[in-house]
């Protein structure tokens, strides 16, 4: 991903983050993925999915908002 918005936070270490406006860096990152062994790419995909489920699943996000509002009411 390019480092815009929360993309780098979301991807973290489960992918590659490059500066925006740098198509060469993005191409290099894509070529790096292409050169990886299939098992390594699959593991990165599983790691990314796990990260999303742990941090960004709708139930997790909803609970964080509920906790935030509960904290403000105290």
PDB file of N, CA, C and O in Angstrom:
ATOM      1  N   UNK A   1       0.847  -1.185   0.000  1.00  0.00           N
ATOM      2  CA  UNK A   1       0.000   0.000   0.000  1.00  0.00           C
ATOM      3  C   UNK A   1       0.886   1.240   0.000  1.00  0.00           C
ATOM      4  O   UNK A   1       2.077   1.181   0.307  1.00  0.00           O
ATOM      5  N   UNK A   2       0.278   2.345  -0.349  1.00  0.00           N
ATOM      6  CA  UNK A   2       0.973   3.616  -0.196  1.00  0.00           C
ATOM      7  C   UNK A   2       0.633   4.181   1.174  1.00  0.00           C
ATOM      8  O   UNK A   2      -0.449   3.933   1.707  1.00  0.00           O
ATOM      9  N   UNK A   3       1.540   4.923   1.728  1.00  0.00           N
ATOM     10  CA  UNK A   3       1.404   5.451   3.088  1.00  0.00           C
ATOM     11  C   UNK A   3       0.510   6.686   3.084  1.00  0.00           C
ATOM     12  O   UNK A   3       0.976   7.814   3.248  1.00  0.00           O
ATOM     13  N   UNK A   4      -0.778   6.446   2.894  1.00  0.00           N
ATOM     14  CA  UNK A   4      -1.775   7.517   2.951  1.00  0.00           C
ATOM     15  C   UNK A   4      -2.878   7.089   3.911  1.00  0.00           C
ATOM     16  O   UNK A   4      -3.175   5.901   4.044  1.00  0.00           O
ATOM     17  N   UNK A   5      -3.469   8.054   4.567  1.00  0.00           N
ATOM     18  CA  UNK A   5      -4.508   7.738   5.531  1.00  0.00           C
ATOM     19  C   UNK A   5      -3.999   6.753   6.570  1.00  0.00           C
ATOM     20  O   UNK A   5      -2.880   6.882   7.066  1.00  0.00           O
ATOM     21  N   UNK A   6      -4.815   5.785   6.888  1.00  0.00           N
ATOM     22  CA  UNK A   6      -4.449   4.775   7.883  1.00  0.00           C
ATOM     23  C   UNK A   6      -3.912   3.492   7.253  1.00  0.00           C
ATOM     24  O   UNK A   6      -3.786   2.477   7.938  1.00  0.00           O
ATOM     25  N   UNK A   7      -3.597   3.522   5.974  1.00  0.00           N
ATOM     26  CA  UNK A   7      -3.166   2.305   5.277  1.00  0.00           C
ATOM     27  C   UNK A   7      -1.977   1.639   5.956  1.00  0.00           C
ATOM     28  O   UNK A   7      -1.973   0.422   6.137  1.00  0.00           O
ATOM     29  N   UNK A   8      -0.973   2.414   6.333  1.00  0.00           N
ATOM     30  CA  UNK A   8       0.217   1.833   6.970  1.00  0.00           C
ATOM     31  C   UNK A   8      -0.130   1.230   8.330  1.00  0.00           C
ATOM     32  O   UNK A   8       0.402   0.185   8.705  1.00  0.00           O
ATOM     33  N   UNK A   9      -1.011   1.881   9.056  1.00  0.00           N
ATOM     34  CA  UNK A   9      -1.444   1.357  10.354  1.00  0.00           C
ATOM     35  C   UNK A   9      -2.183   0.034  10.179  1.00  0.00           C
ATOM     36  O   UNK A   9      -1.977  -0.911  10.941  1.00  0.00           O
ATOM     37  N   UNK A  10      -3.032  -0.019   9.183  1.00  0.00           N
ATOM     38  CA  UNK A  10      -3.818  -1.231   8.944  1.00  0.00           C
ATOM     39  C   UNK A  10      -2.927  -2.373   8.477  1.00  0.00           C
ATOM     40  O   UNK A  10      -3.031  -3.487   8.991  1.00  0.00           O
ATOM     41  N   UNK A  11      -2.066  -2.117   7.525  1.00  0.00           N
ATOM     42  CA  UNK A  11      -1.203  -3.172   6.966  1.00  0.00           C
ATOM     43  C   UNK A  11      -0.120  -3.575   7.952  1.00  0.00           C
ATOM     44  O   UNK A  11       0.172  -4.761   8.110  1.00  0.00           O
ATOM     45  N   UNK A  12       0.472  -2.597   8.611  1.00  0.00           N
ATOM     46  CA  UNK A  12       1.546  -2.829   9.577  1.00  0.00           C
ATOM     47  C   UNK A  12       2.618  -3.701   8.956  1.00  0.00           C
ATOM     48  O   UNK A  12       3.111  -3.393   7.871  1.00  0.00           O
ATOM     49  N   UNK A  13       2.985  -4.777   9.618  1.00  0.00           N
ATOM     50  CA  UNK A  13       4.064  -5.627   9.125  1.00  0.00           C
ATOM     51  C   UNK A  13       3.562  -6.804   8.284  1.00  0.00           C
ATOM     52  O   UNK A  13       4.332  -7.706   7.956  1.00  0.00           O
ATOM     53  N   UNK A  14       2.263  -6.794   7.935  1.00  0.00           N
ATOM     54  CA  UNK A  14       1.717  -7.898   7.159  1.00  0.00           C
ATOM     55  C   UNK A  14       1.757  -7.628   5.659  1.00  0.00           C
ATOM     56  O   UNK A  14       1.178  -8.380   4.876  1.00  0.00           O
ATOM     57  N   UNK A  15       2.428  -6.572   5.264  1.00  0.00           N
ATOM     58  CA  UNK A  15       2.542  -6.223   3.852  1.00  0.00           C
ATOM     59  C   UNK A  15       3.683  -5.253   3.667  1.00  0.00           C
ATOM     60  O   UNK A  15       4.610  -5.204   4.475  1.00  0.00           O
ATOM     61  N   UNK A  16       3.613  -4.491   2.612  1.00  0.00           N
ATOM     62  CA  UNK A  16       4.639  -3.494   2.335  1.00  0.00           C
ATOM     63  C   UNK A  16       3.981  -2.123   2.229  1.00  0.00           C
ATOM     64  O   UNK A  16       2.887  -1.981   1.683  1.00  0.00           O
ATOM     65  N   UNK A  17       4.673  -1.117   2.764  1.00  0.00           N
ATOM     66  CA  UNK A  17       4.183   0.259   2.733  1.00  0.00           C
ATOM     67  C   UNK A  17       5.238   1.104   2.038  1.00  0.00           C
ATOM     68  O   UNK A  17       6.415   1.066   2.395  1.00  0.00           O
ATOM     69  N   UNK A  18       4.804   1.865   1.045  1.00  0.00           N
ATOM     70  CA  UNK A  18       5.721   2.744   0.322  1.00  0.00           C
ATOM     71  C   UNK A  18       5.167   4.166   0.354  1.00  0.00           C
ATOM     72  O   UNK A  18       3.973   4.382   0.562  1.00  0.00           O
ATOM     73  N   UNK A  19       6.051   5.115   0.147  1.00  0.00           N
ATOM     74  CA  UNK A  19       5.628   6.515   0.137  1.00  0.00           C
ATOM     75  C   UNK A  19       4.734   6.794  -1.066  1.00  0.00           C
ATOM     76  O   UNK A  19       4.942   6.236  -2.143  1.00  0.00           O
ATOM     77  N   UNK A  20       3.745   7.654  -0.880  1.00  0.00           N
ATOM     78  CA  UNK A  20       2.897   8.005  -2.021  1.00  0.00           C
ATOM     79  C   UNK A  20       3.695   8.774  -3.070  1.00  0.00           C
ATOM     80  O   UNK A  20       4.671   9.454  -2.754  1.00  0.00           O
ATOM     81  N   UNK A  21       3.270   8.657  -4.296  1.00  0.00           N
ATOM     82  CA  UNK A  21       3.956   9.371  -5.370  1.00  0.00           C
ATOM     83  C   UNK A  21       5.259   8.736  -5.787  1.00  0.00           C
ATOM     84  O   UNK A  21       6.070   9.361  -6.470  1.00  0.00           O
ATOM     85  N   UNK A  22       5.468   7.494  -5.381  1.00  0.00           N
ATOM     86  CA  UNK A  22       6.712   6.806  -5.728  1.00  0.00           C
ATOM     87  C   UNK A  22       6.363   5.486  -6.423  1.00  0.00           C
ATOM     88  O   UNK A  22       6.420   4.421  -5.807  1.00  0.00           O
ATOM     89  N   UNK A  23       6.005   5.562  -7.703  1.00  0.00           N
ATOM     90  CA  UNK A  23       5.594   4.349  -8.402  1.00  0.00           C
ATOM     91  C   UNK A  23       6.701   3.295  -8.493  1.00  0.00           C
ATOM     92  O   UNK A  23       6.420   2.099  -8.572  1.00  0.00           O
ATOM     93  N   UNK A  24       7.948   3.739  -8.481  1.00  0.00           N
ATOM     94  CA  UNK A  24       9.055   2.775  -8.532  1.00  0.00           C
ATOM     95  C   UNK A  24       9.083   1.923  -7.266  1.00  0.00           C
ATOM     96  O   UNK A  24       9.291   0.711  -7.332  1.00  0.00           O
ATOM     97  N   UNK A  25       8.875   2.557  -6.115  1.00  0.00           N
ATOM     98  CA  UNK A  25       8.864   1.807  -4.851  1.00  0.00           C
ATOM     99  C   UNK A  25       7.687   0.841  -4.807  1.00  0.00           C
ATOM    100  O   UNK A  25       7.821  -0.281  -4.320  1.00  0.00           O
ATOM    101  N   UNK A  26       6.543   1.270  -5.311  1.00  0.00           N
ATOM    102  CA  UNK A  26       5.376   0.393  -5.351  1.00  0.00           C
ATOM    103  C   UNK A  26       5.639  -0.788  -6.285  1.00  0.00           C
ATOM    104  O   UNK A  26       5.300  -1.926  -5.960  1.00  0.00           O
ATOM    105  N   UNK A  27       6.232  -0.522  -7.427  1.00  0.00           N
ATOM    106  CA  UNK A  27       6.572  -1.601  -8.360  1.00  0.00           C
ATOM    107  C   UNK A  27       7.568  -2.566  -7.726  1.00  0.00           C
ATOM    108  O   UNK A  27       7.438  -3.781  -7.877  1.00  0.00           O
ATOM    109  N   UNK A  28       8.558  -2.032  -7.019  1.00  0.00           N
ATOM    110  CA  UNK A  28       9.537  -2.897  -6.344  1.00  0.00           C
ATOM    111  C   UNK A  28       8.860  -3.789  -5.310  1.00  0.00           C
ATOM    112  O   UNK A  28       9.192  -4.969  -5.190  1.00  0.00           O
ATOM    113  N   UNK A  29       7.911  -3.225  -4.561  1.00  0.00           N
ATOM    114  CA  UNK A  29       7.200  -4.011  -3.553  1.00  0.00           C
ATOM    115  C   UNK A  29       6.398  -5.126  -4.225  1.00  0.00           C
ATOM    116  O   UNK A  29       6.368  -6.257  -3.738  1.00  0.00           O
ATOM    117  N   UNK A  30       5.753  -4.803  -5.337  1.00  0.00           N
ATOM    118  CA  UNK A  30       4.995  -5.825  -6.065  1.00  0.00           C
ATOM    119  C   UNK A  30       5.918  -6.912  -6.620  1.00  0.00           C
ATOM    120  O   UNK A  30       5.583  -8.096  -6.579  1.00  0.00           O
ATOM    121  N   UNK A  31       7.056  -6.513  -7.127  1.00  0.00           N
ATOM    122  CA  UNK A  31       8.019  -7.494  -7.635  1.00  0.00           C
ATOM    123  C   UNK A  31       8.555  -8.371  -6.508  1.00  0.00           C
ATOM    124  O   UNK A  31       8.827  -9.555  -6.705  1.00  0.00           O
ATOM    125  N   UNK A  32       8.702  -7.780  -5.327  1.00  0.00           N
ATOM    126  CA  UNK A  32       9.150  -8.559  -4.170  1.00  0.00           C
ATOM    127  C   UNK A  32       8.135  -9.655  -3.858  1.00  0.00           C
ATOM    128  O   UNK A  32       8.511 -10.800  -3.604  1.00  0.00           O
ATOM    129  N   UNK A  33       6.851  -9.306  -3.877  1.00  0.00           N
ATOM    130  CA  UNK A  33       5.809 -10.304  -3.635  1.00  0.00           C
ATOM    131  C   UNK A  33       5.834 -11.382  -4.710  1.00  0.00           C
ATOM    132  O   UNK A  33       5.687 -12.571  -4.424  1.00  0.00           O
ATOM    133  N   UNK A  34       6.022 -10.948  -5.938  1.00  0.00           N
ATOM    134  CA  UNK A  34       6.044 -11.906  -7.049  1.00  0.00           C
ATOM    135  C   UNK A  34       7.202 -12.894  -6.921  1.00  0.00           C
ATOM    136  O   UNK A  34       7.086 -14.055  -7.315  1.00  0.00           O
ATOM    137  N   UNK A  35       8.309 -12.425  -6.372  1.00  0.00           N
ATOM    138  CA  UNK A  35       9.484 -13.288  -6.260  1.00  0.00           C
ATOM    139  C   UNK A  35       9.449 -14.191  -5.026  1.00  0.00           C
ATOM    140  O   UNK A  35      10.266 -15.103  -4.905  1.00  0.00           O
ATOM    141  N   UNK A  36       8.513 -13.944  -4.112  1.00  0.00           N
ATOM    142  CA  UNK A  36       8.397 -14.772  -2.907  1.00  0.00           C
ATOM    143  C   UNK A  36       7.896 -16.166  -3.268  1.00  0.00           C
ATOM    144  O   UNK A  36       7.190 -16.353  -4.259  1.00  0.00           O
ATOM    145  N   UNK A  37       8.267 -17.109  -2.467  1.00  0.00           N
ATOM    146  CA  UNK A  37       7.715 -18.445  -2.612  1.00  0.00           C
ATOM    147  C   UNK A  37       6.232 -18.394  -2.274  1.00  0.00           C
ATOM    148  O   UNK A  37       5.815 -17.622  -1.410  1.00  0.00           O
ATOM    149  N   UNK A  38       5.442 -19.209  -2.950  1.00  0.00           N
ATOM    150  CA  UNK A  38       3.996 -19.202  -2.754  1.00  0.00           C
ATOM    151  C   UNK A  38       3.609 -19.412  -1.291  1.00  0.00           C
ATOM    152  O   UNK A  38       2.662 -18.794  -0.807  1.00  0.00           O
ATOM    153  N   UNK A  39       4.322 -20.265  -0.599  1.00  0.00           N
ATOM    154  CA  UNK A  39       4.012 -20.530   0.808  1.00  0.00           C
ATOM    155  C   UNK A  39       4.210 -19.273   1.651  1.00  0.00           C
ATOM    156  O   UNK A  39       3.424 -18.995   2.556  1.00  0.00           O
ATOM    157  N   UNK A  40       5.262 -18.519   1.350  1.00  0.00           N
ATOM    158  CA  UNK A  40       5.522 -17.279   2.087  1.00  0.00           C
ATOM    159  C   UNK A  40       4.417 -16.250   1.822  1.00  0.00           C
ATOM    160  O   UNK A  40       3.961 -15.574   2.744  1.00  0.00           O
ATOM    161  N   UNK A  41       3.989 -16.135   0.562  1.00  0.00           N
ATOM    162  CA  UNK A  41       2.895 -15.199   0.236  1.00  0.00           C
ATOM    163  C   UNK A  41       1.607 -15.612   0.937  1.00  0.00           C
ATOM    164  O   UNK A  41       0.880 -14.768   1.459  1.00  0.00           O
ATOM    165  N   UNK A  42       1.330 -16.897   0.946  1.00  0.00           N
ATOM    166  CA  UNK A  42       0.123 -17.378   1.612  1.00  0.00           C
ATOM    167  C   UNK A  42       0.166 -17.086   3.105  1.00  0.00           C
ATOM    168  O   UNK A  42      -0.847 -16.711   3.696  1.00  0.00           O
ATOM    169  N   UNK A  43       1.337 -17.257   3.719  1.00  0.00           N
ATOM    170  CA  UNK A  43       1.466 -16.964   5.142  1.00  0.00           C
ATOM    171  C   UNK A  43       1.250 -15.482   5.418  1.00  0.00           C
ATOM    172  O   UNK A  43       0.605 -15.122   6.403  1.00  0.00           O
ATOM    173  N   UNK A  44       1.782 -14.624   4.560  1.00  0.00           N
ATOM    174  CA  UNK A  44       1.554 -13.182   4.728  1.00  0.00           C
ATOM    175  C   UNK A  44       0.066 -12.867   4.634  1.00  0.00           C
ATOM    176  O   UNK A  44      -0.444 -12.034   5.383  1.00  0.00           O
ATOM    177  N   UNK A  45      -0.627 -13.532   3.716  1.00  0.00           N
ATOM    178  CA  UNK A  45      -2.065 -13.330   3.582  1.00  0.00           C
ATOM    179  C   UNK A  45      -2.821 -13.766   4.830  1.00  0.00           C
ATOM    180  O   UNK A  45      -3.741 -13.085   5.283  1.00  0.00           O
ATOM    181  N   UNK A  46      -2.421 -14.913   5.381  1.00  0.00           N
ATOM    182  CA  UNK A  46      -3.064 -15.380   6.611  1.00  0.00           C
ATOM    183  C   UNK A  46      -2.791 -14.415   7.766  1.00  0.00           C
ATOM    184  O   UNK A  46      -3.681 -14.108   8.558  1.00  0.00           O
ATOM    185  N   UNK A  47      -1.543 -13.941   7.846  1.00  0.00           N
ATOM    186  CA  UNK A  47      -1.193 -12.979   8.901  1.00  0.00           C
ATOM    187  C   UNK A  47      -1.998 -11.692   8.764  1.00  0.00           C
ATOM    188  O   UNK A  47      -2.463 -11.133   9.757  1.00  0.00           O
ATOM    189  N   UNK A  48      -2.161 -11.226   7.525  1.00  0.00           N
ATOM    190  CA  UNK A  48      -2.925 -10.003   7.286  1.00  0.00           C
ATOM    191  C   UNK A  48      -4.382 -10.200   7.681  1.00  0.00           C
ATOM    192  O   UNK A  48      -4.980  -9.336   8.323  1.00  0.00           O
ATOM    193  N   UNK A  49      -4.954 -11.340   7.295  1.00  0.00           N
ATOM    194  CA  UNK A  49      -6.354 -11.615   7.653  1.00  0.00           C
ATOM    195  C   UNK A  49      -6.528 -11.681   9.160  1.00  0.00           C
ATOM    196  O   UNK A  49      -7.491 -11.142   9.704  1.00  0.00           O
ATOM    197  N   UNK A  50      -5.601 -12.338   9.831  1.00  0.00           N
ATOM    198  CA  UNK A  50      -5.683 -12.435  11.288  1.00  0.00           C
ATOM    199  C   UNK A  50      -5.613 -11.049  11.922  1.00  0.00           C
ATOM    200  O   UNK A  50      -6.359 -10.747  12.853  1.00  0.00           O
ATOM    201  N   UNK A  51      -4.713 -10.208  11.413  1.00  0.00           N
ATOM    202  CA  UNK A  51      -4.587  -8.849  11.942  1.00  0.00           C
ATOM    203  C   UNK A  51      -5.892  -8.070  11.766  1.00  0.00           C
ATOM    204  O   UNK A  51      -6.322  -7.361  12.676  1.00  0.00           O
ATOM    205  N   UNK A  52      -6.513  -8.200  10.609  1.00  0.00           N
ATOM    206  CA  UNK A  52      -7.772  -7.503  10.356  1.00  0.00           C
ATOM    207  C   UNK A  52      -8.856  -8.018  11.298  1.00  0.00           C
ATOM    208  O   UNK A  52      -9.599  -7.226  11.879  1.00  0.00           O
ATOM    209  N   UNK A  53      -8.951  -9.320  11.452  1.00  0.00           N
ATOM    210  CA  UNK A  53      -9.986  -9.897  12.310  1.00  0.00           C
ATOM    211  C   UNK A  53      -9.795  -9.478  13.772  1.00  0.00           C
ATOM    212  O   UNK A  53     -10.771  -9.218  14.475  1.00  0.00           O
ATOM    213  N   UNK A  54      -8.568  -9.416  14.217  1.00  0.00           N
ATOM    214  CA  UNK A  54      -8.297  -9.051  15.608  1.00  0.00           C
ATOM    215  C   UNK A  54      -8.545  -7.562  15.859  1.00  0.00           C
ATOM    216  O   UNK A  54      -9.086  -7.186  16.898  1.00  0.00           O
ATOM    217  N   UNK A  55      -8.151  -6.726  14.913  1.00  0.00           N
ATOM    218  CA  UNK A  55      -8.179  -5.285  15.148  1.00  0.00           C
ATOM    219  C   UNK A  55      -9.331  -4.527  14.497  1.00  0.00           C
ATOM    220  O   UNK A  55      -9.703  -3.451  14.966  1.00  0.00           O
ATOM    221  N   UNK A  56      -9.900  -5.074  13.423  1.00  0.00           N
ATOM    222  CA  UNK A  56     -10.855  -4.289  12.648  1.00  0.00           C
ATOM    223  C   UNK A  56     -12.181  -4.995  12.376  1.00  0.00           C
ATOM    224  O   UNK A  56     -13.010  -4.467  11.635  1.00  0.00           O
ATOM    225  N   UNK A  57     -12.398  -6.160  12.950  1.00  0.00           N
ATOM    226  CA  UNK A  57     -13.688  -6.817  12.828  1.00  0.00           C
ATOM    227  C   UNK A  57     -14.763  -5.880  13.378  1.00  0.00           C
ATOM    228  O   UNK A  57     -14.521  -5.181  14.362  1.00  0.00           O
ATOM    229  N   UNK A  58     -15.934  -5.856  12.765  1.00  0.00           N
ATOM    230  CA  UNK A  58     -16.975  -4.909  13.168  1.00  0.00           C
ATOM    231  C   UNK A  58     -17.351  -5.062  14.635  1.00  0.00           C
ATOM    232  O   UNK A  58     -17.653  -4.067  15.293  1.00  0.00           O
ATOM    233  N   UNK A  59     -17.339  -6.270  15.159  1.00  0.00           N
ATOM    234  CA  UNK A  59     -17.663  -6.471  16.573  1.00  0.00           C
ATOM    235  C   UNK A  59     -16.593  -5.855  17.470  1.00  0.00           C
ATOM    236  O   UNK A  59     -16.906  -5.275  18.510  1.00  0.00           O
ATOM    237  N   UNK A  60     -15.346  -5.981  17.069  1.00  0.00           N
ATOM    238  CA  UNK A  60     -14.242  -5.396  17.841  1.00  0.00           C
ATOM    239  C   UNK A  60     -14.349  -3.872  17.830  1.00  0.00           C
ATOM    240  O   UNK A  60     -14.228  -3.227  18.872  1.00  0.00           O
ATOM    241  N   UNK A  61     -14.574  -3.309  16.663  1.00  0.00           N
ATOM    242  CA  UNK A  61     -14.673  -1.851  16.541  1.00  0.00           C
ATOM    243  C   UNK A  61     -15.884  -1.329  17.325  1.00  0.00           C
ATOM    244  O   UNK A  61     -15.791  -0.320  18.023  1.00  0.00           O
ATOM    245  N   UNK A  62     -17.012  -2.020  17.204  1.00  0.00           N
ATOM    246  CA  UNK A  62     -18.204  -1.601  17.944  1.00  0.00           C
ATOM    247  C   UNK A  62     -17.955  -1.635  19.450  1.00  0.00           C
ATOM    248  O   UNK A  62     -18.393  -0.739  20.172  1.00  0.00           O
ATOM    249  N   UNK A  63     -17.259  -2.657  19.925  1.00  0.00           N
ATOM    250  CA  UNK A  63     -16.960  -2.748  21.359  1.00  0.00           C
ATOM    251  C   UNK A  63     -16.040  -1.616  21.794  1.00  0.00           C
ATOM    252  O   UNK A  63     -16.193  -1.076  22.890  1.00  0.00           O
ATOM    253  N   UNK A  64     -15.096  -1.258  20.950  1.00  0.00           N
ATOM    254  CA  UNK A  64     -14.200  -0.142  21.293  1.00  0.00           C
ATOM    255  C   UNK A  64     -14.986   1.157  21.426  1.00  0.00           C
ATOM    256  O   UNK A  64     -14.739   1.950  22.335  1.00  0.00           O
ATOM    257  N   UNK A  65     -15.936   1.372  20.513  1.00  0.00           N
ATOM    258  CA  UNK A  65     -16.770   2.566  20.623  1.00  0.00           C
ATOM    259  C   UNK A  65     -17.617   2.512  21.888  1.00  0.00           C
ATOM    260  O   UNK A  65     -17.733   3.513  22.594  1.00  0.00           O
ATOM    261  N   UNK A  66     -18.203   1.374  22.181  1.00  0.00           N
ATOM    262  CA  UNK A  66     -19.017   1.227  23.391  1.00  0.00           C
ATOM    263  C   UNK A  66     -18.175   1.493  24.631  1.00  0.00           C
ATOM    264  O   UNK A  66     -18.619   2.182  25.549  1.00  0.00           O
ATOM    265  N   UNK A  67     -16.968   0.953  24.660  1.00  0.00           N
ATOM    266  CA  UNK A  67     -16.070   1.190  25.795  1.00  0.00           C
ATOM    267  C   UNK A  67     -15.727   2.670  25.925  1.00  0.00           C
ATOM    268  O   UNK A  67     -15.665   3.203  27.033  1.00  0.00           O
ATOM    269  N   UNK A  68     -15.507   3.322  24.802  1.00  0.00           N
ATOM    270  CA  UNK A  68     -15.190   4.748  24.815  1.00  0.00           C
ATOM    271  C   UNK A  68     -16.353   5.550  25.396  1.00  0.00           C
ATOM    272  O   UNK A  68     -16.144   6.425  26.236  1.00  0.00           O
ATOM    273  N   UNK A  69     -17.566   5.260  24.957  1.00  0.00           N
ATOM    274  CA  UNK A  69     -18.728   5.985  25.466  1.00  0.00           C
ATOM    275  C   UNK A  69     -18.977   5.667  26.935  1.00  0.00           C
ATOM    276  O   UNK A  69     -19.360   6.553  27.699  1.00  0.00           O
ATOM    277  N   UNK A  70     -18.768   4.419  27.342  1.00  0.00           N
ATOM    278  CA  UNK A  70     -18.917   4.058  28.761  1.00  0.00           C
ATOM    279  C   UNK A  70     -17.922   4.829  29.608  1.00  0.00           C
ATOM    280  O   UNK A  70     -18.258   5.277  30.704  1.00  0.00           O
ATOM    281  N   UNK A  71     -16.702   4.990  29.113  1.00  0.00           N
ATOM    282  CA  UNK A  71     -15.660   5.716  29.846  1.00  0.00           C
ATOM    283  C   UNK A  71     -16.072   7.177  30.041  1.00  0.00           C
ATOM    284  O   UNK A  71     -15.869   7.747  31.113  1.00  0.00           O
ATOM    285  N   UNK A  72     -16.648   7.773  29.007  1.00  0.00           N
ATOM    286  CA  UNK A  72     -17.053   9.187  29.100  1.00  0.00           C
ATOM    287  C   UNK A  72     -18.215   9.371  30.080  1.00  0.00           C
ATOM    288  O   UNK A  72     -18.353  10.437  30.679  1.00  0.00           O
ATOM    289  N   UNK A  73     -19.043   8.349  30.247  1.00  0.00           N
ATOM    290  CA  UNK A  73     -20.179   8.469  31.156  1.00  0.00           C
ATOM    291  C   UNK A  73     -19.769   8.349  32.620  1.00  0.00           C
ATOM    292  O   UNK A  73     -20.555   8.696  33.502  1.00  0.00           O
ATOM    293  N   UNK A  74     -18.581   7.875  32.896  1.00  0.00           N
ATOM    294  CA  UNK A  74     -18.149   7.652  34.282  1.00  0.00           C
ATOM    295  C   UNK A  74     -17.567   8.891  34.882  1.00  0.00           C
ATOM    296  O   UNK A  74     -17.154   8.881  36.042  1.00  0.00           O
TER     297      UNK A  74
END
